[in-house]
Structure formats: structure tokens, C-alpha cells
């Protein structure tokens, strides 16, 4: 009976790992399919590096509204540029320091 309980505990731990692995501090998109600024969030949907299916990543703002609007506008502009030229740019979003970085892919 003790072995069954141990096996069940290990199985539950293994199942819980993928859910925890989806909490990201930053995400790099190789393609951007959608971007939305709403309230205190920036939402980007696209294909992330190393993934094959689209992912949606949210960045929640702190409480300073004026700084948030500047960040949201800059990030939205960068995401739209990445969206207009798929595969030519990498868009990196970071929730830990509220940053949005656009870089050109080397040919």
C-alpha cells in the first residue's frame, strides 16, 4: 500500500510540472499574430521560440498609469511591426521588468 501511495504522489508531481512550467517571466516571439492593449494588460499571441503552436502571453502593469500607457503604446508599436513582417523580427516581452524588445533576425 505504501508503494501505491508513493507512485501516486510521483505521478501527481509529474502531472503538475507542465502547468507550473507555463509561468514565464519573459517570452520571445518569432511571429506575432495578435496584439491587444486592454486596461492594465498587454496581450500578445504568436509563435514563441522553440514552440510550434501559438501562445498568448500577458504582461500586467504596475499601478502608475502614465508609465503604463507609454509602455503599452511602445510595445504595441513593436508588436505591430513584428506582425507586419513575420519571421524578420523577434519580439521579447518581459513581465518581470515591464519591457518589450524588438530585434531583427540575422539572415
C-alpha positions as CSV (number, residue, x, y, z in Angstrom):
1,X,0.0,0.0,0.0
2,X,2.9,2.3,0.8
3,X,4.3,1.8,-2.7
4,X,1.0,2.6,-4.3
5,X,0.8,5.9,-2.3
6,X,4.4,6.8,-3.3
7,X,3.7,6.0,-7.0
8,X,0.5,8.1,-6.9
9,X,2.4,11.1,-5.3
10,X,5.1,10.9,-8.0
11,X,2.5,10.7,-10.8
12,X,0.7,13.8,-9.4
13,X,4.0,15.6,-9.2
14,X,4.8,14.8,-12.8
15,X,1.4,16.0,-14.0
16,X,1.8,19.3,-12.1
17,X,5.1,20.1,-13.7
18,X,3.8,21.2,-17.1
19,X,1.3,23.6,-15.5
20,X,4.0,25.3,-13.5
21,X,6.3,25.5,-16.5
22,X,3.8,27.8,-18.3
23,X,4.6,30.6,-15.9
24,X,7.0,32.8,-17.7
25,X,9.0,35.9,-16.7
26,X,9.7,36.6,-20.3
27,X,8.7,35.3,-23.7
28,X,10.3,35.7,-27.2
29,X,8.0,35.5,-30.2
30,X,9.3,34.7,-33.7
31,X,5.9,35.6,-35.2
32,X,3.1,37.8,-33.8
33,X,-0.5,37.0,-34.8
34,X,-2.3,39.4,-32.5
35,X,-1.7,42.2,-30.0
36,X,-4.1,43.8,-27.6
37,X,-3.7,46.6,-25.1
38,X,-6.6,46.5,-22.6
39,X,-6.8,48.1,-19.2
40,X,-3.7,47.2,-17.4
41,X,-2.5,44.4,-19.7
42,X,-0.7,43.9,-23.0
43,X,-1.6,40.6,-24.6
44,X,0.5,39.2,-27.5
45,X,-0.4,36.0,-29.4
46,X,2.0,34.3,-31.7
47,X,4.6,31.5,-32.1
48,X,7.3,31.6,-29.4
49,X,10.8,30.5,-29.8
50,X,11.0,26.7,-29.6
51,X,7.3,26.2,-29.8
52,X,5.1,25.1,-32.7
53,X,1.7,26.3,-31.7
54,X,0.5,29.9,-30.9
55,X,0.8,31.1,-27.4
56,X,-0.8,34.1,-25.7
57,X,1.4,36.0,-23.2
58,X,0.1,38.7,-20.9
59,X,2.0,41.5,-19.2
60,X,0.2,43.1,-16.3
61,X,1.1,46.7,-15.4
62,X,2.0,48.2,-12.1
63,X,-0.2,51.0,-10.7
64,X,1.5,54.0,-12.4
65,X,-1.0,54.8,-15.2
66,X,1.2,57.3,-17.2
67,X,4.2,55.0,-17.3
68,X,1.9,52.1,-18.2
69,X,0.4,53.9,-21.2
70,X,3.9,54.7,-22.6
71,X,5.0,51.1,-22.2
72,X,1.7,49.8,-23.7
73,X,2.0,52.2,-26.7
74,X,5.7,51.3,-27.4
75,X,5.1,47.6,-27.0
76,X,2.0,47.7,-29.3
77,X,4.0,49.6,-32.0
78,X,6.8,47.0,-31.8
79,X,4.4,44.1,-31.9
80,X,2.6,45.6,-35.0
81,X,6.0,45.9,-36.8
82,X,6.8,42.2,-35.9
83,X,3.3,41.3,-37.1
84,X,3.7,43.1,-40.4
85,X,6.9,41.2,-41.3
86,X,6.7,37.6,-39.9
87,X,10.0,35.9,-39.3
88,X,12.1,39.1,-39.7
89,X,11.9,40.2,-36.1
90,X,12.0,38.7,-32.6
91,X,9.7,40.3,-30.0
92,X,10.7,39.8,-26.4
93,X,8.2,40.6,-23.6
94,X,9.2,40.6,-20.0
95,X,6.7,40.7,-17.2
96,X,9.4,40.9,-14.5
97,X,10.7,44.4,-15.6
98,X,7.8,45.5,-17.9
99,X,10.0,45.5,-21.1
100,X,9.3,45.0,-24.7
101,X,12.3,44.5,-27.1
102,X,12.2,44.2,-30.9
103,X,15.3,42.9,-32.7
104,X,15.9,42.0,-36.3
105,X,16.7,38.3,-37.1
106,X,20.1,37.9,-38.7
107,X,19.8,36.4,-42.3
